[in-house]
Amino acid sequence: MWYFVLFFYFIFISKLNKNPVEGFSAGLIDDDDIYKWEVVIIGPQDTLFEGGFFKAYLTFPYDYPLRPPKMKFITEIWHPNVAKNGDVCISILHEPGEDKFGYEKPEERWLPIHTVETIMISVISMLADPNSDSPANVDAAKEWREDPNGEFKRKVARCVRKSQEMAFD
């Protein structure tokens, strides 16, 4: 199955070079491992995350594209849909099929047609519009619901500043 990841990598990179998508960059961490990618998401304009540079890893399973990659922020980020350890929790990255809790429709979950580009667009959208109904970080979700311009905003601003300081490390 490694050839699927390699195939999608070359398709993605050639497409990205021809038509760059605003808001992120992506590539292999190590040329010898096609299963581990590094992405940098630029905080979306007109959001609390604007101006930030958030680094994350995408780790593809060996049976990709049948199963989704895992995404983990390496840069500290305060968000309802990002666990405190950096794991991203959005529908598009959940295993395909029925949701045992009945919260997500199968078409909202992973489908083999998704690409790095569709994942990144979903994550950028998630930054702009958090889903506090299904949080990975309950504390951030509570702050987002109760006082988005108070403590939540201060914590996000601190993460944005840190990300700017570490952007070129």
Backbone bond lengths (Angstrom), bond angles and torsions (degrees), N, CA, C in turn:
res aa  C-N    CA-C-N  psi(-1)  N-CA   C-N-CA  omega(-1)  CA-C   N-CA-C  phi
1 M - - - 1.448 - - 1.526 112.29 -
2 W 1.320 117.97 -12.75 1.470 120.04 -178.68 1.512 111.59 -57.70
3 Y 1.312 117.48 -28.32 1.455 120.63 -178.15 1.527 111.42 -66.28
4 F 1.365 117.84 -28.50 1.467 119.73 175.65 1.527 110.12 -64.13
5 V 1.323 116.75 -45.71 1.463 120.23 -179.92 1.522 109.80 -63.02
6 L 1.318 116.71 -44.92 1.461 120.59 179.29 1.524 110.40 -62.16
7 F 1.319 116.42 -44.86 1.461 121.42 178.80 1.524 110.26 -58.92
8 F 1.342 117.33 -49.91 1.459 120.93 -179.62 1.526 111.64 -64.68
9 Y 1.325 117.01 -34.17 1.462 119.86 178.10 1.529 110.20 -61.70
10 F 1.321 117.03 -49.55 1.459 120.09 -178.16 1.527 111.81 -67.40
11 I 1.322 117.51 -37.57 1.469 120.98 175.92 1.528 109.49 -63.09
12 F 1.327 115.86 -47.61 1.462 121.00 -178.16 1.529 110.93 -61.86
13 I 1.320 117.39 -48.64 1.463 120.81 -177.44 1.526 110.52 -63.75
14 S 1.322 118.95 -43.27 1.461 119.73 -179.55 1.532 110.45 -66.27
15 K 1.334 117.41 -39.78 1.466 120.93 177.13 1.526 111.07 -64.73
16 L 1.325 116.15 -43.39 1.460 121.51 -179.27 1.524 111.05 -64.72
17 N 1.328 117.03 -38.03 1.468 120.32 178.27 1.526 111.40 -66.73
18 K 1.331 117.23 -35.94 1.463 121.04 -179.89 1.520 111.67 -76.76
19 N 1.336 116.89 -40.66 1.466 122.94 -177.32 1.521 109.70 -133.94
20 P 1.329 117.63 80.53 1.468 118.90 -177.92 1.527 111.99 -60.26
21 V 1.324 115.14 140.79 1.458 121.61 177.52 1.521 107.11 -99.60
22 E 1.324 115.30 130.60 1.455 119.73 -179.45 1.514 111.77 -70.51
23 G 1.319 116.42 143.96 1.448 120.34 170.41 1.506 116.39 107.11
24 F 1.336 118.39 -10.50 1.457 119.11 178.86 1.526 111.11 -159.89
25 S 1.317 114.18 161.70 1.464 120.95 168.98 1.519 106.81 -133.43
26 A 1.331 116.40 154.24 1.459 120.26 -176.60 1.513 110.27 -150.03
27 G 1.317 115.38 149.71 1.455 121.18 176.02 1.514 110.64 -176.39
28 L 1.320 115.33 172.59 1.454 120.40 179.14 1.524 110.60 -66.64
29 I 1.320 116.53 143.96 1.464 121.15 173.58 1.519 108.57 -72.18
30 D 1.332 115.32 -42.94 1.458 123.24 -177.33 1.525 107.00 -138.40
31 D 1.310 117.40 127.85 1.466 121.24 -177.81 1.523 113.04 -58.90
32 D 1.322 117.57 -17.96 1.464 121.01 -179.09 1.533 113.20 -89.69
33 D 1.333 117.64 -2.24 1.462 120.51 -178.53 1.521 109.45 -133.69
34 I 1.325 116.55 98.99 1.467 120.73 -177.00 1.525 112.93 -76.42
35 Y 1.318 118.16 -4.65 1.460 121.68 -177.40 1.526 113.51 -91.34
36 K 1.327 117.59 -10.72 1.470 120.23 -177.46 1.521 110.24 -122.34
37 W 1.320 114.29 119.47 1.459 122.10 -178.65 1.525 109.89 -117.67
38 E 1.319 114.35 154.13 1.460 121.07 171.79 1.519 107.24 -113.25
39 V 1.312 116.21 135.05 1.458 120.98 175.55 1.523 108.16 -125.80
40 V 1.309 115.31 149.58 1.458 121.28 172.76 1.519 106.36 -124.80
41 I 1.316 114.62 122.53 1.462 120.83 178.74 1.522 107.93 -104.12
42 I 1.309 114.98 128.80 1.462 120.85 176.30 1.520 106.23 -88.95
43 G 1.338 115.64 126.53 1.469 119.91 -178.33 1.514 111.02 -51.58
44 P 1.330 117.30 128.04 1.465 121.34 -176.48 1.528 112.66 -61.00
45 Q 1.322 114.16 141.56 1.458 121.58 178.61 1.525 110.51 -59.51
46 D 1.311 115.80 146.53 1.472 123.19 177.78 1.529 113.07 63.17
47 T 1.337 116.79 28.45 1.466 122.06 173.09 1.520 107.46 -127.45
48 L 1.312 116.82 170.05 1.460 120.72 176.22 1.529 111.35 -64.20
49 F 1.328 117.79 -21.40 1.462 122.37 -176.82 1.520 112.73 -89.48
50 E 1.323 117.86 -0.62 1.463 122.40 -177.85 1.522 110.73 -54.84
51 G 1.318 115.46 134.71 1.456 121.53 177.88 1.512 113.98 89.34
52 G 1.315 117.44 -7.81 1.459 120.05 179.47 1.521 112.37 -83.99
53 F 1.330 115.24 156.20 1.468 122.64 176.07 1.528 106.46 -125.00
54 F 1.319 116.12 99.61 1.454 121.21 -171.78 1.524 110.69 -104.78
55 K 1.312 115.00 112.48 1.458 121.45 -179.06 1.527 109.55 -87.35
56 A 1.329 115.28 139.64 1.457 121.27 178.70 1.522 109.62 -145.21
57 Y 1.316 115.40 162.50 1.463 121.58 174.33 1.516 109.00 -112.77
58 L 1.317 114.92 139.85 1.458 122.79 170.75 1.516 106.12 -110.96
59 T 1.314 117.13 123.76 1.461 121.55 178.98 1.519 108.00 -116.32
60 F 1.323 114.75 117.29 1.458 121.00 -176.62 1.525 110.63 -89.83
61 P 1.334 116.92 139.58 1.473 119.72 175.41 1.535 108.98 -75.09
62 Y 1.316 115.93 160.85 1.457 119.94 -179.60 1.516 112.20 -67.09
63 D 1.339 117.31 -21.46 1.459 119.13 178.72 1.541 112.56 -101.09
64 Y 1.329 115.87 24.24 1.469 120.52 171.85 1.528 107.55 -61.09
65 P 1.284 121.30 139.21 1.462 130.73 12.49 1.530 114.59 -95.51
66 L 1.321 117.41 12.94 1.465 118.77 -179.62 1.523 112.25 -71.33
67 R 1.332 115.73 -26.85 1.468 121.12 178.37 1.526 108.63 -126.11
68 P 1.330 117.18 154.22 1.465 120.45 -175.79 1.527 112.92 -79.12
69 P 1.333 115.23 157.37 1.462 118.22 170.79 1.528 109.65 -74.98
70 K 1.314 116.29 166.73 1.466 122.91 172.04 1.520 106.38 -101.56
71 M 1.309 116.52 143.48 1.464 120.82 178.18 1.518 108.85 -123.94
72 K 1.333 114.57 133.96 1.460 120.29 -178.86 1.528 108.99 -138.70
73 F 1.337 116.09 123.21 1.459 120.32 175.58 1.527 109.04 -72.08
74 I 1.301 115.42 133.57 1.462 122.33 175.56 1.526 108.48 -93.82
75 T 1.311 115.65 -35.26 1.459 121.91 174.68 1.522 107.70 -76.60
76 E 1.322 116.04 137.00 1.472 119.63 177.96 1.525 109.96 -59.63
77 I 1.317 115.78 133.97 1.467 120.76 179.24 1.528 108.82 -145.84
78 W 1.327 116.01 137.24 1.469 121.83 -179.01 1.511 107.13 -108.36
79 H 1.327 116.43 108.73 1.456 120.69 -174.15 1.531 108.71 -157.79
80 P 1.334 117.99 142.16 1.465 120.21 179.98 1.531 114.72 -58.55
81 N 1.326 117.68 -28.99 1.465 120.55 -175.49 1.519 113.52 -102.51
82 V 1.337 115.30 15.89 1.466 121.33 175.41 1.526 107.18 -125.91
83 A 1.318 115.57 118.45 1.465 120.15 179.45 1.530 109.72 -62.08
84 K 1.315 116.19 159.68 1.466 120.37 -178.95 1.521 112.01 -60.39
85 N 1.335 118.17 -23.99 1.470 120.71 177.56 1.532 112.21 -86.52
86 G 1.354 117.49 0.71 1.459 121.83 176.61 1.519 114.98 100.81
87 D 1.333 118.78 -9.90 1.465 120.78 -179.26 1.527 110.44 -64.49
88 V 1.338 115.65 132.85 1.459 121.55 179.92 1.530 109.06 -89.58
89 C 1.319 115.51 133.13 1.465 121.07 -179.54 1.522 109.16 -122.83
90 I 1.340 115.01 93.40 1.463 120.71 173.71 1.520 107.88 -135.74
91 S 1.309 115.10 155.49 1.469 121.58 -173.73 1.520 113.03 -54.38
92 I 1.315 117.47 -43.35 1.462 121.11 -174.84 1.535 112.11 -60.48
93 L 1.332 117.60 -21.29 1.462 121.42 179.71 1.527 112.97 -100.64
94 H 1.322 117.43 5.98 1.465 120.58 177.66 1.522 109.79 -87.30
95 E 1.317 115.49 147.98 1.464 121.57 -178.84 1.528 110.25 -50.27
96 P 1.320 117.64 145.54 1.469 119.91 -178.70 1.524 112.26 -66.84
97 G 1.327 114.70 160.33 1.460 120.17 176.25 1.509 113.35 105.08
98 E 1.306 114.60 -163.85 1.458 121.80 -177.51 1.527 111.06 -72.14
99 D 1.326 115.76 142.81 1.462 122.61 174.27 1.523 107.78 -86.28
100 K 1.330 117.17 119.46 1.474 119.81 -176.64 1.526 112.89 -62.78
101 F 1.342 116.98 -18.51 1.462 120.41 178.65 1.534 111.93 -95.43
102 G 1.338 116.38 -7.89 1.458 120.79 178.01 1.514 114.64 75.08
103 Y 1.328 117.70 13.89 1.458 120.83 -177.05 1.533 111.56 -83.27
104 E 1.333 116.57 -38.92 1.469 120.89 -175.89 1.521 110.85 -110.03
105 K 1.308 114.81 145.14 1.462 120.85 173.74 1.529 107.78 -81.59
106 P 1.328 117.85 149.84 1.472 120.01 179.83 1.525 113.31 -54.76
107 E 1.325 117.87 -35.29 1.470 120.25 -178.87 1.526 113.30 -72.84
108 E 1.342 117.43 -12.44 1.467 120.88 176.53 1.524 111.37 -86.63
109 R 1.319 116.16 -15.97 1.455 121.86 -176.53 1.526 109.90 -90.06
110 W 1.311 116.36 -175.04 1.458 121.58 -177.31 1.525 112.13 -57.76
111 L 1.326 114.34 134.76 1.457 122.75 171.90 1.531 107.07 -130.80
112 P 1.321 119.02 144.18 1.476 120.88 -178.19 1.525 114.73 -60.60
113 I 1.323 118.04 -13.12 1.466 119.79 178.90 1.533 112.59 -78.84
114 H 1.338 117.45 -12.92 1.462 119.97 -179.11 1.522 110.86 -69.15
115 T 1.313 114.11 147.86 1.464 121.83 -179.08 1.523 108.76 -125.70
116 V 1.310 115.97 175.81 1.469 120.10 174.93 1.524 108.97 -57.98
117 E 1.302 116.70 -39.54 1.463 120.84 179.72 1.532 111.67 -61.35
118 T 1.333 118.42 -46.53 1.468 119.69 -179.27 1.526 111.03 -68.46
119 I 1.326 116.70 -32.72 1.466 119.95 176.01 1.524 109.84 -64.60
120 M 1.335 116.26 -48.01 1.470 120.00 -177.79 1.522 111.50 -64.47
121 I 1.319 117.36 -39.41 1.471 119.98 177.19 1.524 109.92 -62.04
122 S 1.326 117.61 -40.26 1.467 121.38 177.63 1.524 111.60 -64.87
123 V 1.321 117.12 -41.17 1.472 120.67 -179.89 1.526 110.27 -68.10
124 I 1.320 117.34 -41.60 1.470 120.41 177.16 1.532 109.63 -61.62
125 S 1.316 117.03 -42.05 1.465 121.54 176.78 1.525 110.67 -62.90
126 M 1.338 116.28 -39.49 1.464 121.09 178.52 1.531 110.59 -61.37
127 L 1.350 117.00 -39.36 1.464 119.74 178.89 1.526 110.21 -63.36
128 A 1.328 115.91 -39.89 1.459 120.41 -178.25 1.526 112.68 -73.67
129 D 1.334 116.53 -28.10 1.465 120.30 -174.15 1.528 110.09 -141.73
130 P 1.332 117.89 80.79 1.471 121.07 -178.33 1.525 112.45 -60.04
131 N 1.322 115.17 149.16 1.465 122.02 174.58 1.528 107.09 -106.68
132 S 1.314 116.37 98.54 1.465 119.93 -177.57 1.526 111.99 -85.44
133 D 1.336 117.61 -1.39 1.468 120.81 178.25 1.520 112.41 -78.60
134 S 1.337 116.59 -22.79 1.456 121.50 -179.13 1.527 108.52 -135.03
135 P 1.331 117.07 68.33 1.460 119.96 -170.74 1.534 114.46 -82.01
136 A 1.312 113.90 148.69 1.463 121.31 169.23 1.532 108.41 -94.67
137 N 1.326 116.08 -23.15 1.459 122.78 177.61 1.538 106.63 -123.31
138 V 1.316 115.82 97.02 1.467 121.69 -175.12 1.525 111.37 -62.55
139 D 1.333 117.42 -38.06 1.469 120.54 -179.62 1.527 111.17 -64.27
140 A 1.337 116.65 -44.27 1.469 120.35 178.50 1.526 110.30 -65.06
141 A 1.335 116.92 -39.38 1.468 120.48 179.39 1.524 111.06 -63.13
142 K 1.323 116.17 -41.94 1.473 120.61 179.54 1.532 109.85 -62.92
143 E 1.335 116.65 -46.03 1.470 120.00 178.83 1.527 110.86 -63.78
144 W 1.320 117.24 -39.91 1.468 121.73 179.95 1.538 110.44 -62.18
145 R 1.330 116.37 -43.75 1.473 120.61 -178.99 1.526 111.84 -70.21
146 E 1.333 116.32 -44.35 1.459 120.37 -170.97 1.524 114.55 -84.96
147 D 1.335 117.36 -33.68 1.465 119.61 -175.47 1.530 110.20 -158.76
148 P 1.336 116.69 70.61 1.471 119.05 -175.70 1.529 114.07 -61.77
149 N 1.324 117.66 -23.82 1.467 119.88 -179.54 1.526 113.07 -99.47
150 G 1.331 116.93 8.88 1.462 121.71 178.80 1.515 110.94 -105.26
151 E 1.332 115.51 -115.51 1.468 121.45 -176.23 1.532 112.05 -60.89
152 F 1.334 117.30 -38.90 1.467 120.50 178.64 1.527 110.15 -57.96
153 K 1.311 116.35 -49.09 1.469 121.55 -179.02 1.531 110.91 -61.65
154 R 1.328 117.41 -40.62 1.473 120.88 179.49 1.533 111.23 -63.82
155 K 1.326 116.39 -41.85 1.468 119.72 -179.73 1.523 111.30 -67.80
156 V 1.318 116.91 -40.00 1.471 120.06 177.52 1.527 109.63 -64.84
157 A 1.331 117.67 -43.30 1.473 121.10 179.77 1.525 110.50 -59.79
158 R 1.326 117.30 -39.04 1.466 121.01 177.46 1.531 110.25 -64.07
159 C 1.317 117.45 -41.37 1.473 121.35 178.08 1.526 110.93 -64.86
160 V 1.330 116.77 -40.23 1.470 120.52 178.55 1.524 109.53 -62.14
161 R 1.339 117.68 -46.26 1.477 120.90 179.33 1.526 111.22 -60.25
162 K 1.327 116.32 -46.28 1.467 120.43 178.80 1.527 110.90 -60.22
163 S 1.335 115.79 -41.68 1.467 119.24 -178.80 1.524 111.03 -64.89
164 Q 1.314 117.03 -35.24 1.472 120.81 177.82 1.516 110.64 -68.00
165 E 1.326 116.68 -40.35 1.469 120.73 179.35 1.519 111.60 -66.05
166 M 1.336 116.89 -33.63 1.466 120.99 -175.78 1.526 112.59 -96.45
167 A 1.319 118.48 0.48 1.467 121.81 -171.14 1.522 113.75 -57.88
168 F 1.298 117.36 -32.53 1.462 118.69 -174.58 1.526 112.99 -113.31
169 D 1.344 115.42 19.89 1.477 119.55 175.99 1.509 111.05 -75.05
